[in-house]
Amino acid sequence: MALELKVPSMVCDGCVETVTKAIKTVESEAGVDINLETKMVKVDAKASPESIKQAITASGHTIE
């Protein structure tokens, strides 16, 4: 299942790493593609969208 999220709180490569790690804690096999310029996160995972969103917000980031 592909999921696209806007994460406006990402401002640097460290943020990208934090968000990627958060998603990987939900599903280690998830495909994660992040564009820092547009602040878009594309996730290809079997996990529910809700669990992925929760992991990102738990890491301290906001989702629009």
Secondary structure, DSSP 8 states (H G I E B T S, - for coil): -EEEEE-TT--SHHHHHHHHHHHHHH-TT-EEEEETTTTEEEEE-SS-HHHHHHHHHHTT----
